[in-house]
């Protein structure tokens, strides 16, 4: 032990107390507005199925069609790897996991669509379809055949379709309640949001339903679909999407980018409407910054190039979809839309390759951080959070196994979760 240092101070204790008191409202505001990620599973994709098409066999049918596409156009790991440019060490693990996923859990998030994919029908027809969707989803959860997340996309809050959208939501939610209650995986999507007041209207609608059915206030959340330029930049030059998150009063669960409506709104020609267009990158970057720390997750859009037809055409579509998905993952958009069963193999291939190729490095860095072992990268608590989040996402989707993660990190899932979603102010403590 060296010479003990003499510690001198100049400020009275009251100074710190006064500063803390003055910042108390800010502390409360930070806690309210930026609670951090909820720490729950985020699906890697959302599949939209029109309300009149959805039936009890939809999920299994999509999985079977995806497997059939592999059988026809890439019947083994080597051929699939050649199409997508997978390295030799990834070919077998990715292909095997894709097939297993299609057999076990082909869809992670399904939305029964009563908006663009459904169109305008008679009131009696839409009532019937909404009630049917509620019954089938309730039965799927009861029988264990549901996707982890399921729900509906209603019509928007614009005047021409507002009443119809409200009624469809009421019929659907009431049907679920009559069938036994709201499932844990319930997700609702509010499309074409332009003004924060439309989000507030959705909140009031859900409050009224909860009160009518005796549900806990705040039980029902919803996604906000970003499909108009006004939702990104308001008339006064502010970021409207940030105000929409606040208008949701804690109920917003996601921001979903609508590739084609948003592109068309900006005048992008049909041939250039894509999720990697500069206009799309700008919109999603604003969404991402607005949502950061709020617990609201961002989802990328979709591609409308379908993997159908002769093998060469299917391969071209697969390469496009794989590339767009990998691009989105690198930009921290961990969810996207899939429009066709043929998209699912490349969705999972891109996701699995993303996590498997970076797995050993991420696991090693986290292990060195935990054990204070040093290395060629100096990581901080925030990076440890990102590393654990990466591993947890890989586990959730099936890209990684618990055993291999534990073997390389020495950590359990509970350990990973403690790093991934610390409370504000705990980041520094986690490094001690």
C-alpha positions in Angstrom: 0.0 0.0 0.0 1.3 3.5 -0.9 0.8 6.7 1.0 -2.8 7.4 1.8 -4.1 10.4 -0.1 -5.6 13.3 1.7 -9.1 13.9 0.3 -10.2 17.5 0.3 -13.6 19.0 -0.8 -14.9 22.5 -1.1 -18.7 22.1 -1.6 -21.2 21.8 1.1 -23.4 18.7 1.0 -26.4 20.9 0.4 -25.1 21.8 -3.0 -25.5 18.3 -4.3 -28.8 17.9 -2.7 -30.1 21.1 -4.3 -28.8 20.0 -7.7 -30.5 16.6 -7.3 -33.7 18.3 -6.3 -33.6 20.6 -9.4 -33.0 17.6 -11.6 -35.7 15.4 -10.1 -38.3 16.3 -12.8 -35.7 15.5 -15.5 -34.9 12.1 -13.8 -38.6 11.3 -13.8 -39.0 12.4 -17.4 -36.1 10.3 -18.6 -37.6 7.3 -16.8 -41.0 7.8 -18.3 -39.9 8.6 -21.9 -36.9 6.3 -22.2 -37.5 3.1 -20.2 -35.3 1.1 -22.5 -35.9 -2.1 -24.4 -38.6 -4.3 -22.9 -36.3 -7.3 -23.1 -39.0 -9.5 -24.7 -38.5 -11.5 -27.9 -38.8 -9.5 -31.2 -39.9 -11.5 -34.2 -37.6 -11.5 -37.2 -40.5 -10.8 -39.6 -44.2 -10.1 -40.0 -46.3 -11.9 -42.5 -49.5 -10.3 -43.7 -52.4 -12.5 -44.9 -55.7 -10.9 -46.2 -58.7 -11.4 -43.8 -60.6 -13.4 -46.4 -57.7 -15.7 -47.1 -56.5 -16.5 -43.5 -57.6 -19.9 -42.2 -56.6 -22.5 -39.6 -54.1 -24.0 -42.0 -52.3 -20.8 -43.1 -49.2 -21.1 -40.9 -48.6 -24.7 -41.8 -49.3 -24.0 -45.4 -46.7 -21.2 -45.6 -44.2 -23.5 -44.0 -45.0 -26.3 -46.5 -44.8 -24.0 -49.5 -41.4 -22.7 -48.3 -40.1 -26.2 -47.9 -41.4 -27.2 -51.3 -39.6 -24.1 -52.8 -36.3 -25.4 -51.2 -36.9 -28.9 -52.5 -37.4 -27.6 -56.0 -34.9 -24.8 -56.3 -32.2 -25.6 -53.6 -32.5 -29.2 -52.5 -29.3 -29.3 -50.4 -27.0 -27.1 -48.5 -24.5 -26.7 -51.2 -26.9 -25.5 -53.8 -28.6 -23.1 -51.4 -25.1 -21.8 -50.4 -24.2 -21.2 -54.0 -27.3 -19.1 -54.6 -26.8 -16.9 -51.5 -23.0 -16.8 -51.4 -22.8 -18.6 -48.0 -19.3 -19.7 -47.0 -18.6 -23.4 -46.6 -18.6 -23.3 -42.8 -22.1 -21.7 -42.8 -23.7 -23.8 -45.5 -24.8 -26.8 -43.5 -25.6 -25.1 -40.2 -27.7 -22.5 -42.0 -29.5 -24.8 -44.3 -30.3 -27.3 -41.6 -31.6 -24.7 -39.3 -33.7 -23.1 -42.1 -35.4 -26.4 -42.8 -35.9 -27.2 -39.1 -37.4 -23.7 -38.6 -39.8 -24.2 -41.5 -41.0 -27.4 -40.0 -41.2 -26.2 -36.4 -42.1 -22.5 -36.5 -42.5 -21.2 -40.1 -44.0 -17.8 -39.1 -43.0 -15.8 -36.1 -45.5 -13.0 -36.4 -48.7 -13.1 -38.5 -51.1 -10.2 -39.1 -54.5 -10.8 -40.5 -55.0 -7.9 -42.8 -58.1 -5.8 -43.1 -56.5 -2.9 -44.8 -54.7 -2.8 -48.2 -54.5 -6.6 -48.5 -58.2 -6.9 -47.9 -59.8 -3.8 -49.4 -63.3 -2.5 -49.0 -66.1 -5.0 -48.5 -69.6 -4.9 -47.3 -70.0 -4.3 -43.5 -71.5 -7.8 -43.1 -68.6 -9.4 -44.9 -65.9 -7.6 -42.9 -67.8 -8.3 -39.7 -67.8 -12.0 -40.5 -64.1 -12.1 -41.4 -63.1 -10.2 -38.3 -65.1 -12.5 -36.1 -63.7 -15.5 -37.9 -60.1 -14.3 -37.4 -60.7 -13.9 -33.7 -62.1 -17.5 -33.4 -59.2 -19.0 -35.4 -56.5 -17.1 -33.6 -58.0 -18.1 -30.2 -58.2 -21.7 -31.3 -54.6 -21.7 -32.6 -53.3 -20.4 -29.2 -55.4 -23.0 -27.4 -54.2 -25.8 -29.6 -50.6 -24.7 -29.6 -50.5 -24.1 -33.3 -50.3 -20.3 -33.2 -47.3 -18.2 -34.3 -45.6 -16.6 -31.3 -47.3 -13.3 -32.3 -50.6 -12.8 -34.0 -53.2 -10.1 -34.5 -54.8 -7.9 -37.1 -54.1 -4.8 -39.2 -57.2 -2.6 -39.1 -58.1 0.2 -41.4 -56.6 3.6 -40.5 -58.0 6.6 -38.6 -58.7 8.6 -41.8 -62.2 9.8 -42.1 -63.4 7.6 -45.0 -62.6 4.3 -43.3 -62.4 5.3 -39.6 -65.7 3.9 -38.5 -65.1 0.6 -40.4 -61.6 0.3 -38.8 -63.0 0.9 -35.3 -65.8 -1.6 -35.8 -63.4 -4.3 -37.1 -61.1 -3.9 -34.1 -64.1 -4.1 -31.7 -65.4 -7.2 -33.4 -62.0 -8.9 -33.3 -61.1 -8.0 -29.8 -64.6 -8.9 -28.5 -64.4 -12.2 -30.3 -61.1 -13.0 -28.5 -62.6 -12.0 -25.2 -65.6 -14.3 -25.8 -63.3 -17.1 -26.6 -61.4 -16.8 -23.4 -59.4 -13.6 -23.3 -56.6 -11.8 -25.1 -53.6 -14.0 -25.9 -50.1 -12.9 -24.7 -48.9 -12.7 -28.3 -51.6 -10.3 -29.4 -50.3 -7.6 -31.8 -52.4 -4.8 -33.4 -51.3 -2.6 -36.3 -52.6 0.9 -37.0 -51.7 1.8 -40.6 -51.2 5.1 -42.5 -50.7 7.3 -39.4 -50.1 10.9 -40.4 -50.8 12.9 -37.2 -50.1 12.2 -33.6 -53.8 12.9 -32.9 -54.6 9.7 -34.8 -52.4 7.8 -32.3 -54.2 9.5 -29.4 -57.5 8.4 -30.9 -56.3 4.8 -30.9 -55.3 5.1 -27.3 -58.7 6.4 -26.3 -60.3 3.6 -28.3 -58.3 0.9 -26.5 -59.0 2.6 -23.1 -62.7 2.4 -23.8 -62.4 -1.3 -24.8 -60.4 -2.1 -21.7 -63.0 -0.4 -19.5 -65.9 -2.1 -21.2 -64.3 -5.5 -20.7 -62.8 -4.9 -17.3 -59.2 -5.3 -18.5 -56.2 -3.8 -16.8 -55.6 -0.3 -18.1 -52.8 -0.3 -20.6 -53.2 -4.1 -21.4 -53.5 -3.6 -25.2 -50.6 -2.1 -27.2 -50.3 -1.5 -30.9 -47.8 -0.9 -33.7 -47.7 2.4 -35.7 -47.2 2.0 -39.4 -45.1 4.7 -41.0 -46.3 5.1 -44.6 -46.6 8.8 -45.2 -44.0 11.6 -45.4 -46.0 13.6 -42.9 -45.3 10.9 -40.3 -41.6 11.6 -40.6 -41.5 15.4 -41.0 -44.5 17.4 -39.8 -45.7 20.7 -41.3 -43.7 22.6 -38.7 -40.5 20.8 -39.5 -40.4 18.6 -36.4 -40.2 14.8 -36.4 -43.8 13.7 -36.2 -42.9 10.1 -35.5 -41.3 11.1 -32.2 -44.5 12.9 -31.1 -46.5 9.8 -32.2 -44.5 7.6 -29.7 -45.4 10.0 -26.9 -49.0 10.2 -28.1 -49.3 6.5 -27.6 -48.9 6.9 -23.9 -46.7 3.8 -23.4 -48.9 1.6 -25.7 -46.7 1.8 -28.8 -44.8 -1.5 -29.3 -43.4 -0.9 -32.8 -42.8 1.4 -35.8 -43.3 -0.5 -39.1 -41.9 1.1 -42.3 -44.3 0.7 -45.2 -42.0 0.6 -48.2 -44.4 1.1 -51.1 -46.9 3.6 -49.6 -44.1 5.8 -48.3 -42.1 5.6 -51.5 -45.2 6.5 -53.6 -46.0 9.4 -51.2 -42.6 10.9 -52.1 -43.1 10.3 -55.8 -40.6 7.5 -56.2 -41.3 5.7 -59.4 -42.5 2.1 -59.1 -39.3 0.6 -60.5 -37.3 2.2 -57.7 -39.5 1.6 -54.7 -37.4 -0.5 -52.5 -36.3 -0.7 -48.9 -32.7 0.3 -49.8 -33.8 3.5 -51.6 -32.3 6.7 -50.1 -35.7 7.9 -49.1 -36.3 4.6 -47.2 -33.0 4.9 -45.5 -33.8 8.5 -44.4 -37.2 7.5 -43.0 -36.0 4.5 -41.1 -33.1 6.5 -39.7 -35.5 9.1 -38.3 -37.7 6.3 -36.9 -34.7 4.6 -35.3 -33.5 7.7 -33.6 -37.0 8.6 -32.4 -37.6 5.1 -31.0 -34.2 4.7 -29.3 -34.5 4.0 -25.6 -38.3 4.3 -25.7 -39.0 0.5 -25.8 -40.6 0.9 -29.2 -39.0 -1.3 -31.9 -38.4 -0.5 -35.5 -39.3 -2.9 -38.4 -38.1 -2.7 -42.0 -40.5 -3.1 -44.9 -40.6 -5.7 -47.6 -39.7 -6.5 -51.2 -42.4 -7.1 -53.8 -40.2 -9.2 -56.0 -41.6 -12.6 -55.5 -39.5 -15.9 -55.8 -41.8 -17.6 -58.3 -41.4 -19.1 -61.8 -38.4 -20.9 -63.2 -35.4 -21.7 -60.9 -33.2 -18.9 -62.3 -35.9 -16.3 -61.5 -36.4 -17.7 -58.1 -32.7 -17.6 -57.4 -32.6 -13.9 -58.5 -35.4 -13.1 -56.1 -33.8 -15.0 -53.3 -30.5 -13.2 -53.7 -32.3 -9.8 -53.7 -34.3 -10.7 -50.6 -31.3 -12.2 -48.8 -29.2 -9.1 -49.5 -31.9 -6.7 -48.4 -32.4 -8.6 -45.2 -28.7 -8.7 -44.4 -28.4 -5.0 -45.1 -31.3 -4.3 -42.7 -29.7 -6.4 -40.0 -26.4 -4.6 -40.2 -28.4 -1.3 -39.7 -30.1 -2.8 -36.6 -33.5 -3.3 -38.2 -34.1 -6.8 -36.8 -37.6 -7.3 -38.2 -39.1 -6.9 -41.7 -42.1 -8.0 -43.7 -42.4 -11.1 -45.8 -45.1 -11.1 -48.5 -44.8 -14.6 -49.9 -44.0 -18.1 -48.6 -41.0 -18.2 -50.9 -39.5 -15.3 -49.0 -39.3 -17.2 -45.7 -36.3 -19.5 -46.6 -34.1 -16.5 -47.4 -35.4 -14.5 -44.4 -34.3 -17.2 -42.0 -31.1 -17.9 -44.0 -30.1 -14.2 -43.7 -31.0 -14.1 -40.1 -29.2 -17.3 -39.2 -26.1 -16.4 -41.2 -26.0 -13.0 -39.5 -25.9 -14.5 -36.0 -23.8 -17.5 -36.7 -21.0 -15.8 -38.5 -20.5 -13.3 -35.7 -21.3 -15.6 -32.9 -17.9 -16.7 -31.8 -16.5 -13.2 -31.9 -19.4 -11.8 -29.9 -19.3 -14.6 -27.4 -15.6 -14.2 -26.9 -15.7 -10.4 -26.4 -18.5 -10.8 -23.9 -16.6 -13.5 -22.0 -13.5 -11.4 -21.9 -15.5 -8.4 -20.7 -17.1 -10.4 -17.9 -13.8 -11.9 -16.8 -11.8 -8.7 -17.3 -9.5 -10.6 -19.5 -8.6 -7.8 -21.9 -8.0 -8.4 -25.5 -7.7 -6.4 -28.7 -11.0 -4.5 -28.2 -11.7 -2.3 -25.2 -15.5 -2.8 -24.5 -17.7 -0.7 -22.3 -20.9 -1.6 -20.5 -23.0 -0.3 -23.4 -21.1 -2.7 -25.8 -21.6 -5.6 -23.4 -25.3 -4.8 -23.6 -25.2 -4.9 -27.4 -23.2 -8.2 -27.4 -25.6 -9.9 -25.0 -28.6 -8.6 -27.0 -27.0 -10.0 -30.2 -26.7 -13.4 -28.6 -30.2 -13.3 -27.2 -31.7 -12.5 -30.6 -29.8 -15.4 -32.1 -31.2 -17.7 -29.4 -34.7 -16.5 -29.8 -35.0 -17.1 -33.6 -33.1 -20.5 -33.5 -29.8 -19.4 -35.1 -28.0 -20.3 -31.9 -28.3 -23.0 -29.2 -28.2 -22.4 -25.5 -25.4 -25.0 -25.1 -23.0 -23.4 -27.5 -23.6 -19.9 -26.2 -23.0 -21.1 -22.6 -19.9 -23.0 -23.6 -18.2 -20.0 -25.2 -19.4 -17.3 -22.8 -19.8 -19.2 -19.5 -23.1 -17.4 -19.1 -26.7 -18.6 -18.8 -29.6 -16.9 -20.5 -30.5 -15.2 -17.3 -26.9 -13.8 -17.2 -27.3 -12.5 -20.8 -30.6 -10.9 -20.0 -29.1 -9.1 -17.0 -26.6 -7.4 -19.4 -29.1 -6.9 -22.2 -31.7 -4.9 -20.4 -30.2 -3.0 -17.5 -32.1 -0.2 -15.9 -30.9 3.3 -16.4 -28.0 4.0 -14.1 -27.1 0.3 -13.9 -24.7 0.2 -16.8 -21.7 1.5 -14.8 -22.5 -0.8 -12.0 -22.5 -3.8 -14.3 -18.8 -3.2 -15.1 -17.8 -3.2 -11.5 
